[in-house]
Amino acid sequence: MLNLTRSVLAVMTLALGGSAAYADFLPPNHLDRQDNMRTKRAGTMSQATFNAVIDEAVAYYGPYLKTNFGSTFVVNRKWTDSTVNANATQFLSTWTVNMYGGLARRPETTRDGFALVLCHEIGHHLGGYPFVSSWAADEGQADYFATLSCAHDLWKDQTATNALSRNIIQEYPKSLCDAAWTNEADQNLCYRTMLGGKSLANLLSALGGTVAQYETPDASIVPRTNHAHPEGQCRLDTYIAGALCPQQFDASVIPGKDFGSKRNSASAETASGKYTCLQQDFNTGSRPLCWFKPLL
């Protein structure tokens, strides 16, 4: 049904001149077969929490997209759908994210992990360079945006909730946050973001049969930027990088998009450097080389 819907939308898009390419959080998978709506396995997230996380993002990004881009932000709440994924699409001035109950009910998915998936999908719309299509930031950049920009914007004023992470964060990620941030509120936000990223790393481990840990960064170096889904450890490294980068991301810009056919050029990378941590300028917080190949 999902593939049929995409095919119909693609035909409509060609006819009307829109752009409806999909950007997914996960590669195709069969984790839906394990959904507790079928197996009766207890999930960790209620429908009320599912809706609350989405409400929070819509309250912030709905007016933001309307003001800055004249676009309508739509989040489809597919609670009864067992799909373990999330995706984004643009059709004319409607910018959509689809969030699925199957993802929310995974035992690895925490509330904040689910929020970061939603942030990832928003990142396809707003993350900018590097791009996988005319409008969508690629998978690594969407991960980077999730912790660099979206989590910061949604959670920065939730100081009491952020402070709870101080008591449960592991020593190693805590040391990373403490080295990057001197203000206690910033540290607490970093801890919370790190914990949300680890939730997603655990989900990626379940999908790929690998283990992703804070202390074991991916040492591989790609010969060219990988626009598809990186491996789980590489994605965790990206969440960590976004949490540590001190740059203030301006999502109203969508860095590099105005370069058109050269949106993945060195010039676009330079433009993105105003809002991200480029490797030559920062010791921490830059996009990991396990998926990103700098052009500068």
N, C-alpha and C positions, 0 to 999 in steps of 0.2 A: 504493500500500500504506500509506504514512504517513497519508494522508487517511482511508482506511478504518479504520485502527487508531484514529484520533482519534474517528471517528463512533461506533464500537462503545463506546469508553471513555466518551463523552459520555452515551450511553444508559444504561450501567451506573451512571454517576454520578447521573443524575436519579433512578434507582430507589433508590439507596442513600443519597442525601442528601450526597454528597461534592462536591468541587469539582475539576474536571479541565481547566479552561481552559489552553491552551498559551501559553507565552511564548517566542518565537523570538529568536535573536541577530540574524539577518539577515532581510530581506524575502524572499519567494519568489524563487528564482533558478534558472538552468540551468547554474551553474558545475559541477555534477556531471558534465556531458558532457565536461569537460576533465580529469576525474580520471585520475591516472596508472595506476590499476588497469585502465583501459580503453585509455589512449593510450600507456602505458609511459613517460610523462614521469617523470623522477626527482623524488621528493618530498624534503622536507627533514627529515621526522620519521619515525622508525622506530616500529613497533608497541610496542617496549619503552619508548620515550620516552613515547608516547601513554599507556600504562598507568602509567608512573611518575608522570606529572603528575596523573592521576586518583587514584592511590593516596595521594599527598600530601594532596590535598583531602579525600578520604574519611577519612583518619586524623585530620584535625583536625575536620571538620564532622560526621562520623558521631556521635561521642560528644557533641558540642556540641548537635546537634539533639535527641538522645535526652534529655539532661539538662535542657535548657531548654524543650522543647516536647513531649516524649514522642513524637517523630516518628522514623520510620526514614528515613535518607538513602540513596537508591539512585542510583547512576550507571550507566546502561546504556552499555556500551562497544561501540559499533557500528563497529568498525574496518573491516569489509568493505563497509559502506554508503557509497556515493559522495556522499551528501548533503553539501552545503557549508553547514552550519548547525549549530545546537545549540538545544535547547529544554528547558523546564522545565514540570512539571505537579505538582499536588497532588491526591491521591486519598485521602480520609479521612486517616489518620495517616502515609501514605507520601508523602514529598516526593522527587520524581524529577528527575533531569537526564539528558538523552540527548546523548551526545557522539559525533560521526561521524568516521570515517576520512577522508571526503572533505574535511572542513575541515582536518584535521591534515596532509593531503598537499598542500595548496595551497602553492605556492612562497613566498607572502607570510607564511605562518604559521610563526613561530618557536616554540620551546618555551614561552617566557614569554608570547607572544601567545596561544597555545593555553590556557595557564593562566588568562589574563585572560578568555577566553571562558567557561571553566568558572566563574570568579568572577562573571562577568556573570549566568550562569544561577542561581547561588546567590543573587545579588543580587535576582532576582525573588522568591525565597522570603523573604529577610531584609532587603532594602533599605528597605522601608517607603515613606513619603510621598515623592513622589506615586504614587498607585496607578493601575493600568489595569484592575484587577478587584478582587474582594473580598479576594484574597490576594496578588496579584502586583504588585510595584513596576513602574512603567512602564519603558520602554526607557532613557530618559535616566538615571533613578535607578539602574537596574541597572548601567549603565556607571559611574556615579559611585561606587557601592558597590564595584565591582571594584577600583578603585585606592585609594579612601579606606580601605576596611576589609579586604577579602579579601586583596589582595596584601600588605598590611602584616602581617596575622596569619599568613599562610603563609610569608612570606620574612624577617620581621624578625630571626630568629635565624640566617639563612644569610649571615653577615657576609662570609665569604670569597668566596662566589659573588656577592654584591651588589657587592663591591669591584671585580670584574672590569669592571663597567659604567663605572667612572670613566675607563678608558682608551679607551673607544669612544663615549661620549656626545658629541653635537655641542655646540658652544659655547653656542648659544642656550638649549636646554633645560637645559644645565648651569647657566647663569646663573639661570634660574628656580628651580631646586632650591636653589642656593646662597643665594639671597635668602630662601627660605622656611625653610631648615634650616641651623643652625650646626654641629650635631654631624656628624662625618664619617660615622658609620654611617647616620644618617638621610639624609644626602645621597646615599650610595651606593644606599640602598633607593629613593630618589626617582629616581635615574638609571635603575635597572633597570626601574622601573615605567614611566617615560617611554618607554624602548626597546620594552617590550612593547606599549604603546599605539600606537606608531608602526607596529609590525607589523600591527596590526588596521586602522589607517588605510590602509595599503597594500592590504590585502584589500578594504576598502570602496571604494577607488579602482578596483580591478579590476572590482568589481560595478557601480559607478555611472558609470564613465567620467570621474571627476573626480580631482583631486589634493588631498591633505590634507597640510599641512605645519605644523610647530611654529610657524613665524613668521607664519602667515597666519590668525589667528583669524576665525571667522565673525562678522561685524559685524551680522547681522540680529537683530531683536528680535521675538519672537512676541507676538501680541495675547493669546494664551491658551496655557497649557501644552500642548505637543505630547506626547501619550502614546504615539505610534507611534515608528518608527525615525527619528531625526534624520539629516540628511545627514552624509557622512563627515567633513568638516572640523569640524562641530559635535560629533560624537562624539569626535574626537581632542581637542578643547577640553575635553570633559568628563573624559576620562582624565587630562589635564593638571591640571584643577581638583582632582580627587580626590587626585592625588599631592602637591599643594601645600597642601591643607587640613590645619591642625594639630589639628583636633578629633579626639577619640577616639570612634569609632563603637561603640556597644554593640549588637551584633547580637541580643542576647537580648531586646531591647525591641520590635523591628520598629516604628519610630516611626510613629504615626498609626493603626495598625491597630485599636487599641481604641476609636477614634472611630466605628466602624461605618459607617453611611451618610454620615457627615461626615468620612470618612477623607481627603478632598481639600480640607478646609476650612482657613481661616486658623489655626484652633486646632491642627490637625494640623501645619501648617507650623511653628508656634511650638514644638510638641513636638519636631519633628525638629531644631530649631535647637540642642538640647542636644548633638547628635552630628554636626552638619554645619556648614558655613560659610555662614551666611545673609549675603546681600549687604550688608545694613545694618550688619553687625558685623565683616566681614572685607574687606580690600582684595584678597586673592587667595583662590582655593580655593572660591569659591561656584559653584553650578550655573550654567552659561552661559545667557544670555538668548536664545540661538538656539533653545532648546527649552523653557526654563523661564520661566514668568511668575509672579513673586512675588506673593503675596496680602497681604503685610505692608507 
